């Protein structure tokens, strides 16, 4: 993943984060979009409404950077799928 320096992170607009108020999970490239999905459930002190809005921003960024996301909702992150034998 591309490492952001403190200066580059500070230079990002709020709209370039999944959680803009908290400035968490930057979405400026494909690597960071994948990381935002992977770390989504680690973000604390946010409401379900903020998570809904963050998920929409992640989906938009995923399309922009051609990142495939299998989950259709943030509520599916971390769910395991069991297949019948």
Beta strands, then each sheet from edge to edge (+ up, - down):
strand 1: 17-19
strand 2: 24-26
sheet 1: 1+ 2-
end
